[in-house]
């Protein structure tokens, strides 16, 4: 169906030459429009992928892949339960914990925080908190010392640094003649960590598990935090462990249950943005329709001559389909090059613009991250290009069919 003459004629019609300069201008506009749409779609998809990757990574640095709870109270014999779970091939480590909300105060500054009681030597088995320490060390938490390690934004909000003391207002108080009185405990700041995620840096504090159990009046740890071999398979592993431990009063939950709504919203936003930008590409493709219609109208006589010289109807169809696909392919190549280049450097580019203008496009309080991450996936690039070429083919089909349907005798009679 496709012969060399069709390609060269399509290229000649596309360039239009000096006799039809407006066709060349419209062709350039069409290619630019497609390029911008493709570039924008690739960059947006890369940024959304980067957000999902960064948030997942930073969440998994601070939370366990799964938690085991004792349904009817504290987990008394946690060590034997940990030994039993260690035999499971998917479980790499475990650590007991106590968690409770509380208020931290220092010289008139008050901040709410989640107090997490841990055993420092075992906590390293289930989280990467040690790698996020800015000052001090988690190992400084010892039983009876009543030390605390704060998130960087939490420490800044309380205006404290290692060596200062903060007052913990715990909900596990007592009732007296004047009503409920919360329990107060003085804690010494031993370190500061920065996870790079606002919710943790602003609302999480670590204490020793035994100190947390005394302050919050717990007979034992609340449960076990588990590290799994593959966190992305956590729902399947947790479902299997729940079946194996069924009837023993245990409940396991994986990390996806705690953040399911957030990641679902992120994926939905990615789909919506993809559809919107795909419509932008579709609008740009309409320029191909206008180019093809003008080309067919201007080349009616040429098409008639080709038909009288023996060109088949399929050859005429191929001629104009090739011209439309050339425009789509040019826009696809230029847009892909620009999109890939921009996606690889968008983080540095946004930071440079922020520094230059003194603006903060990415507020951690709103977006949870303080920079614009990017992850370029070649599958996304392939899908975008295939979509563009499909749009280009559809846009060329009707004008090409019209050209194929021209009758040479009628056309030459009116020319």
C-alpha positions in Angstrom: 0.0 0.0 0.0 2.8 2.5 0.9 5.3 3.2 -1.9 8.2 5.6 -1.9 6.5 8.2 -4.1 3.8 8.6 -1.5 6.3 9.4 1.2 8.1 12.0 -0.9 4.9 13.6 -2.1 3.6 13.7 1.5 6.8 15.4 2.5 6.5 17.9 -0.3 2.9 18.7 0.5 3.8 19.2 4.1 6.5 21.7 3.4 4.2 23.4 1.0 7.0 25.5 -0.6 6.8 29.1 -1.7 3.4 28.7 -3.4 1.4 28.0 -0.2 3.4 29.5 2.7 0.3 29.5 5.0 0.3 25.7 5.0 3.9 25.7 6.3 2.9 28.1 9.0 -0.1 26.0 10.1 2.1 22.9 10.0 4.6 24.5 12.4 1.8 25.6 14.7 0.4 22.1 14.7 3.8 20.6 15.5 4.4 23.2 18.3 0.9 22.6 19.8 1.5 18.8 19.9 5.0 19.2 21.3 3.8 21.4 24.1 0.9 19.0 25.0 3.1 15.9 25.0 5.8 17.7 27.0 3.3 18.9 29.6 1.8 15.4 29.9 5.2 13.7 30.3 6.3 16.2 33.0 3.0 16.0 34.9 3.0 12.2 34.9 6.7 12.2 36.1 5.9 14.7 38.9 2.9 12.6 40.0 5.1 9.4 39.9 7.7 11.3 41.9 5.2 12.3 44.6 3.9 8.8 45.0 7.5 7.3 45.2 8.8 10.0 47.7 5.8 9.8 49.9 5.8 6.0 49.9 9.5 5.9 50.6 9.4 8.4 53.5 6.3 6.8 55.0 8.0 3.4 55.0 11.1 4.9 56.5 9.1 6.0 59.6 6.3 3.4 59.9 6.4 -0.3 60.1 5.2 -2.4 57.2 2.7 -4.0 59.5 1.5 -3.8 63.1 0.4 -6.7 65.4 -2.0 -5.8 68.1 -3.4 -7.7 71.1 -7.2 -7.3 70.8 -8.0 -7.5 74.5 -5.3 -5.3 75.9 -1.5 -5.0 76.1 0.8 -7.6 74.5 2.3 -9.2 77.6 4.7 -11.8 76.3 5.9 -9.9 73.2 9.2 -11.6 73.0 7.8 -15.1 72.4 5.4 -13.7 69.8 8.3 -12.0 68.1 10.2 -15.2 68.0 7.2 -17.0 66.5 6.8 -14.4 63.8 10.5 -14.5 62.9 9.9 -18.0 61.6 7.7 -16.6 58.8 9.8 -16.2 55.6 8.3 -12.8 54.8 9.0 -11.2 58.2 12.6 -9.8 58.6 12.3 -8.0 62.0 10.0 -7.0 64.8 10.0 -4.4 67.6 7.5 -3.7 70.4 6.0 -0.2 70.8 3.8 2.0 72.9 1.9 4.8 71.3 -0.1 7.6 72.8 -1.1 11.2 71.9 0.2 13.9 74.3 1.0 17.6 74.6 4.5 18.9 74.8 5.2 22.3 76.5 8.2 24.6 76.7 8.2 28.2 77.9 4.7 29.0 76.7 5.0 26.9 73.5 2.5 24.0 73.3 2.5 21.4 70.6 0.5 18.2 70.1 2.5 15.1 69.3 2.4 11.3 68.9 4.6 9.8 71.6 6.1 6.5 70.4 7.8 4.4 73.0 10.4 2.1 71.5 13.3 -0.1 72.3 16.2 1.6 70.4 18.1 -1.6 69.8 15.1 -3.2 68.1 13.6 -0.2 66.5 16.4 -0.2 64.0 15.1 -3.5 62.7 11.8 -2.0 61.5 12.5 1.6 60.6 15.2 3.9 59.3 14.9 6.5 62.0 18.7 6.3 62.7 19.5 7.5 59.2 17.3 10.6 59.7 18.9 11.8 62.9 20.1 15.5 62.7 21.3 15.8 66.3 21.9 13.2 69.0 21.2 9.5 68.7 18.2 7.3 69.3 20.5 5.0 71.3 20.6 7.7 74.0 17.1 6.7 75.0 17.6 4.5 78.1 15.0 3.3 80.6 14.4 5.6 83.5 16.2 8.6 81.8 12.9 10.0 80.5 14.6 11.3 77.3 12.8 12.2 74.1 13.8 12.5 70.5 11.8 15.1 68.6 11.0 15.8 64.9 12.8 18.9 63.5 9.7 21.0 63.0 8.3 20.0 66.4 11.6 21.0 68.1 11.6 24.3 66.2 8.0 25.0 67.2 8.8 24.3 70.9 12.1 26.3 70.5 14.2 23.5 72.0 17.5 21.8 71.2 19.3 18.8 72.7 19.9 19.4 76.4 16.6 21.3 77.0 13.7 20.0 78.9 10.1 19.8 77.8 7.0 19.0 79.8 4.7 16.2 78.7 1.0 16.5 79.4 -0.3 13.0 79.3 -4.0 12.0 79.1 -3.4 9.2 81.6 -4.1 11.4 84.6 -6.3 10.9 87.6 -9.5 12.2 89.2 -9.6 14.1 92.4 -12.0 16.5 94.2 -11.5 19.2 91.6 -12.0 16.9 88.6 -9.7 15.3 86.1 -6.0 16.2 86.4 -3.7 15.3 83.6 -0.3 13.8 84.4 2.8 15.9 83.8 6.2 14.5 83.2 9.5 16.3 82.5 11.4 15.0 79.5 15.0 15.8 78.5 15.5 16.4 74.7 18.3 14.0 73.6 18.0 14.3 69.8 16.3 15.7 66.7 15.4 13.8 63.5 14.3 15.1 60.1 12.3 12.6 58.0 11.7 15.2 55.2 7.9 14.7 55.7 5.9 17.4 57.4 3.5 15.1 59.4 6.4 13.2 61.0 8.8 16.1 61.5 6.0 18.2 63.1 4.1 15.6 65.1 6.2 12.6 66.2 8.4 12.1 69.2 10.4 9.0 70.4 10.8 7.9 74.0 12.0 4.7 75.6 9.3 2.1 75.7 9.6 1.5 79.5 9.3 5.2 80.2 6.3 5.5 77.9 4.6 2.5 79.6 5.1 4.1 83.0 3.9 7.6 81.9 0.8 6.2 80.1 0.2 3.5 82.7 0.4 0.5 80.3 1.1 -3.0 81.6 3.1 -3.8 78.5 3.6 -2.8 74.8 0.6 -2.1 72.7 1.9 -4.4 70.0 4.7 -5.3 67.6 5.9 -3.4 64.6 7.0 -5.7 61.7 9.4 -5.3 58.8 8.5 -7.3 55.8 10.7 -8.5 52.9 8.5 -6.8 50.3 6.4 -3.9 51.6 4.3 -3.8 48.4 3.1 -7.3 49.2 2.1 -6.3 52.7 -1.7 -6.8 52.3 -1.2 -10.4 51.1 1.3 -11.3 53.8 -0.9 -9.7 56.5 -3.9 -11.6 55.3 -2.0 -14.9 55.5 -0.6 -14.2 58.9 -4.1 -13.2 60.2 -5.3 -16.6 59.1 -2.4 -18.4 60.8 -2.9 -16.5 64.0 -6.7 -16.7 63.9 -8.3 -17.4 67.3 -5.4 -16.2 69.4 -6.6 -12.6 70.0 -4.2 -11.0 67.5 -5.0 -8.4 64.9 -2.5 -7.5 62.1 -2.8 -4.4 59.9 -0.5 -3.4 57.1 0.7 0.1 56.2 -1.6 0.4 53.2 -4.6 0.4 55.4 -3.4 3.5 57.3 -2.7 5.4 54.1 -5.1 3.8 51.6 -7.3 6.9 51.2 -4.3 9.1 50.6 -2.7 7.0 47.9 -6.1 6.3 46.2 -6.6 10.1 46.1 -3.1 10.5 44.6 -3.8 7.9 41.9 -7.2 9.4 41.1 -5.6 12.9 40.7 -3.0 11.4 38.4 -5.7 9.9 36.2 -7.7 13.1 36.1 -4.6 15.2 35.2 -3.7 12.7 32.4 -7.2 12.9 30.9 -7.1 16.7 31.0 -3.7 16.9 29.3 -4.7 14.2 26.8 -7.6 16.5 25.8 -5.1 19.3 25.3 -3.2 17.0 22.8 -6.6 16.1 21.2 -7.3 19.9 20.7 -3.8 20.3 19.2 -4.5 17.5 16.8 -7.4 19.4 15.3 -4.7 21.5 13.6 -3.8 18.4 11.6 -7.4 18.2 10.4 -7.3 21.8 9.2 -3.9 21.2 7.4 -5.2 18.1 5.7 -8.4 19.7 4.6 -6.5 22.7 3.1 -4.0 20.3 1.5 -6.7 18.2 -0.1 -8.5 21.3 -1.5 -5.3 22.7 -2.9 -4.1 19.3 -4.4 -7.4 18.2 -6.1 -5.9 18.6 -9.5 -2.7 16.9 -8.5 -4.7 14.0 -7.1 -6.7 13.7 -10.3 -3.5 13.6 -12.4 -2.0 10.9 -10.2 -5.2 8.9 -10.6 -5.0 9.2 -14.4 -1.4 8.2 -14.3 -2.4 4.9 -12.6 -2.2 5.7 -8.9 -4.6 3.5 -6.9 -7.2 4.8 -4.5 -5.2 3.1 -1.6 -2.1 5.0 -2.7 -4.0 8.4 -2.5 -5.2 7.4 1.0 -1.7 6.4 2.0 -0.3 9.7 0.7 -2.4 11.9 2.9 -2.3 9.5 5.9 1.4 9.7 5.7 1.4 13.5 5.7 -0.8 13.6 8.8 1.4 11.0 10.5 4.5 13.1 9.7 3.0 16.0 11.6 2.0 13.8 14.5 5.5 12.1 14.5 7.3 15.4 14.5 5.3 16.7 17.4 5.7 13.4 19.2 9.5 13.4 18.8 10.0 17.1 19.8 7.5 16.8 22.7 9.2 13.7 24.0 12.6 15.2 23.9 11.4 18.3 25.7 9.4 16.4 28.2 12.1 13.9 29.1 14.7 16.7 29.5 12.4 18.8 31.6 11.2 15.8 33.7 14.8 14.9 34.6 15.6 18.5 35.7 12.3 19.8 37.0 13.4 19.5 40.7 16.5 21.6 40.2 14.6 24.0 38.0 11.8 24.7 40.5 14.4 25.1 43.3 16.3 27.6 41.1 13.1 29.6 40.4 12.2 29.6 44.1 15.7 30.8 45.1 15.6 33.4 42.3 12.2 34.9 43.1 12.2 34.2 46.8 9.0 32.2 46.6 7.9 28.9 48.1 5.9 26.9 45.5 6.1 23.7 47.6 5.0 24.4 51.2 5.6 21.3 53.3 2.5 22.2 55.4 0.3 21.8 52.3 2.1 19.3 50.1 3.8 17.3 52.8 7.1 17.5 50.8 9.3 20.6 50.5 10.5 20.0 46.9 9.1 18.8 43.5 10.1 15.2 43.0 10.1 13.6 39.6 10.3 10.0 38.4 10.3 9.4 34.7 8.7 6.1 33.6 9.3 5.0 30.1 6.0 3.2 30.0 4.3 6.6 30.4 6.3 8.0 27.6 5.4 5.1 25.4 1.7 5.4 26.1 1.7 9.2 25.5 3.4 8.8 22.1 1.1 6.0 21.1 -1.9 8.1 22.1 -0.5 11.0 20.0 0.1 8.9 16.9 -3.4 7.4 17.3 -4.9 10.9 17.4 -2.9 11.9 14.4 -4.1 8.9 12.4 -7.7 9.6 13.3 -7.3 13.3 12.4 -5.9 12.4 9.0 -8.4 9.7 8.1 -11.4 11.8 7.1 -9.5 14.2 4.8 -7.5 11.3 3.3 -10.7 9.4 2.7 -12.1 12.5 1.0 -9.1 12.7 -1.3 -9.3 9.1 -2.1 -12.9 9.5 -3.1 -12.3 12.2 -5.7 -13.3 11.3 -9.3 -10.4 12.4 -11.7 -12.7 13.3 -14.6 -15.0 15.5 -12.5 -12.1 17.1 -10.8 -10.2 18.0 -14.0 -13.4 19.2 -15.6 -13.8 21.9 -12.9 -10.1 22.8 -12.6 
